[in-house]
Amino acid sequence: MAKEFTYTADGEQIREWAETEDEAIERARTALDEHGIDLDSEAIREHIEIVPSPNRIKSGAEGVFDERRRRAGERAAQELIEDGMDVGLGTGSTTAWTVAEIGRLLREGELEDVRGVATSLQSHELAKETGIPLVTLDAVTELDITVDGADQYSENEPTVIKGGGGAHAREKVIDAMADELVITTDEEKATDPLDYPVPVEVMPDAREVVAEWVREAGGEPDLRMAERKDGPVFTANGNLVLDCDFGGLDDAAGRAQELDGIPGVLDHGIFLDMVDAVYLGTEEDVDTITF
């Protein structure tokens, strides 16, 4: 998690973030000097909060600090999470704000006895750093709620495409365990019909034959390659990911059934009829879609 300084002066909000508290203090002091405001280090520290680190999330600073995503993620935590809940903690730039806000509410005593189950290593590390007590997936059999992200969602049906982070097999288990699944996202990810390439997790030795079966089904598979090392991306399960472009999912249920039936496929990114609500960050507020 990173650190962010927030201060309001003469109706103007000053925000500065950095990876460490010391760096955040220095940046805050520079910004305050530009506004003619004198605060010592201790006073600055009182205005610093834990926030998601853009260096750990694939969308980077532009995505993480998108005000729409921040607003949706924080609002979901404030309105949906209650004392004593077991919560699935999703993955992505918007849900990272939900994780950070749950941690803040716990630290300040506004929430009590909340436990989290992380959908990925990313959300596990975010939760740990912000102070959310964690339990392992095999320690629970059901969850009160999961708040997760999506690569694309439908405004007309409770189906999303996930897997841009390669954690969709674990995410699907945790999302399905929850009494309620809420997606936090922004308005740009709405599409009907869904047309985002479907991530398909495959056994490494079955990559070629699965790719051929996907082509026969009308898709174009593309092996996902790593960005910061040579070679392909491997999931936490030790598998590969094929991003399969079908041009559009006019029949999401039928496509999901086809992919479920391919030997060598562990799971795919079509989360069919699973979503109960979408918290949608807009330029001014948060809209809610319920199914």
N, C-alpha and C positions, 0 to 999 in steps of 0.2 A: 504494500500500500504506500501511496505517496502522502504528502502533507500539503494542505492548502490553507492559506491565510485569507480571511474574508473580513472586510471592514467597510462600514458605510459612513461616509462623510459628506455633509451638505447634499444628501439625497443621491450621491453617486457611490456605487459599490466598487471597492477595490478588491481584486482577487489575484493572488499569486500562488502558484504551486511549484513544488520541487520534490525530488525523491527523498530528501532527508529534511528533518526539522531545521537543522542549522542553515541549510540552503534556503529553505522557505523564509526563515527570519531575515536573511540577507536580502532576498528579493523583496520582501515586504518593506524593509527599511528603505530601500531605494524608491519604491513606489510611494511610500508615505512622504519621503523627502520632496518628491515632485509635487505633492499636494500641500506642502508646508505643514505637515502633521508630525509631531514629535512624540513617539512612543518608545519606551525602553523595551529591552528584550523580553522581560517578563510579561509586560502588557501585550506585546505582539504574540507571545506564546499562548495567551488566553484566547486568542482569536484563530488558532490553528486547529484544524480537524483532520482526521484520517480520511483520505479519498482514494479511489482506485488509481493504480499506477498505469499510465498509458504505455509504459515500456513492457507491460506484461499482457497487454490485450491487443489483438491483431489490428484493430481499427486505429490504434495510435491516439495521439492527443486530440486530433480533429474529431474522431468518433466518440472518445470517452467524455470530452468536455462539451459535446453537443448539448445545449440546454434542454432540448426536447427529450433526449434520452435520460438526462439527469433527472428532469422533472418527473418523468414517468416512473423511473426506478424508485426514487425516494417516496413518491406518493403511494406506490404499491405497499411499501414497508409500513408506512404510517397508517394506512387504512385497512390493511388485510391481516397483519400479524398481531396475534393476541398472546397474552400470558399463557405459558404452559404448552405452547404449540411445538410440534416437531415439524420442521420446515425443510423442504427440498430447496437447495440453493443452486440456481441455474448458472449458466455460463453466458458471457458476452458483455458488451460495453454498457448496455442498459441495465441488465440484472446486476452488474457489479455495483451500481449505485444502490440497489435494493439491499445487497449484502452490507455495504458500508453503513447504510442508514439503520439497519437492524442492529448492527454493532454499536452505533451511537446511542440508540434508544436503550440498549441494555446497559451501557456504561453509565448513562445518566439516570438509570432507575425507572425509566418510563415503560420498560418491558422487563418481565421476569420469567425465568425458567423456560426459555426458548432454547431448543436444540436444533442444530442444522445437520443435514446430510448433503454433502457436496456432490454435484453432478460431474465434476472434473477436477483435475489437479489445480487448475486456475482458481476455481471457486473455493476449493479447500484452502489454498494459501491465503486468499482474500479473507475468508471467514476466520482463519486462525489469527491473522494479523489484526483484525478489527475486534477480536475478543468474543466471537460467537462460539459457545461450546459445541463440539462436533461429535457425532457418533457415526460408526461405520454403517455401510449399507446393510450388512448382514446382522446388525443389532436391532433392526426394526422391521416390521412387516407392513406397516402402513404409515402414511404421513397426513397431517391435517391439510397441508397446502404445499404446492411447489410453485415458486415464481421463477420463470425461465425466459430466455430470449428466443428469437427466431430469425432465420435468414429471410424468410418471407411468410406472410400470413394472408389469409383470405378474410374479407369482411363479410362474406356470405355463408361460410361454413366453418365449423370448429376444427379446421385442419391447418397445420403449418408444415413448412420444410425447415429442418434443422440439420446440423452437422458440419457447418462451416469451420468449426473448431475441431472436428474429428472425434467428438465425445458422444455422438448421438446414441450409441448402443446403451451406454450407462444412463444417459439422459432419459431415454425412453422408459427404462425400468423405473427410475425415480419419479418421472412424470406420471406414469401409470399407477404408482403406489398411492398417489395423493388423492384425498377426497375432492380437492379442487386444484385445477391447473390454470394458472394465470400467466399470460405472456406479456412481457413489457417490451415495448418497441417504439418506433417512430412512424410517422405517416408515410414515409417514403417506401416502406417495405410491404405495402399493401398491393396485392395483384390478384385479379380474378380473370381467367383461371391461373392457378399457381404455375410458374414456368421456370423457377430457379433450378439449376442442375441438381439432381437428387444425389446426395452423398451415399455411397454404398460401401459398407465395410466388408472386405473379402479376405479369405485366407490367402496368404502370399502365394502358395503353390497353385491356387485356383484362379489366379488373376486373369490369365489369358482365356480360359474357357468361360469364365463368368463374363468377361468383356464381349466374347463372341455371342453368348446368349442375350446379353443386353442389346447388341446390334440387331439380332434377329427379332427382338421385341420392339424395335424402332428407336432405340436410343443411341447416343454417341458417347461412349465412355472415355474418360480422360483420367489417367493415373495422376493423383495429386502429388506434386513434387514439393520438397522442403524448400524454404526460402533462405535459410541461413546455413545450410549444409548441403553437400552433394547427395543426390539420391531422393527416393520418395519419402513421403510422410508415413510414419508408423503410428498406429493408435496405441493407447494404453494397454490394449489387449494383444498387441504384437501383430496386428493385421494392417493391410493396405486399404486405401480409400480410392474408389473410382467415382469421379463426379460425372453423373450420367445425365446428359441433356436430351430430354424427350420433346423439346419444343413447346411444351405446355401439357398440363395435366387436366384435360377435360373430364377424365374419369379417374380421379385420384384413388378411389377405392380399388378399381380394377388394376391400376398400375402397382399399387401397394401389394395386392395379392400376387401379381406376377413376380415381383421381386422377392417376396416371401418364399416363393416356390423354387427359387434357383439354388441348387446345391452349392456350397462354398460361400454363400452370403451369410454373414453373421447378423447384420441388421441394415436398415436403410433409413433415410432421413425424412420419410413421409410419416408425420405424426397424425394419424387418421382419426377424426372424431374424438379428439382428446381434450380440446381446449374449452374451458368454461367461460373465460373472459380475457379480453385484451385491454391492457392499459396503454393508451396511445398518446405519446407526447406530441404536442403541437407547439406552434410558435408562442401561444399565449397560455395554454392550460393543458390539462390531461383529459382526453375523452375516453370513455369506456364502452367497449362492445361486449355484449353478453350473448351467450348461446344457450 
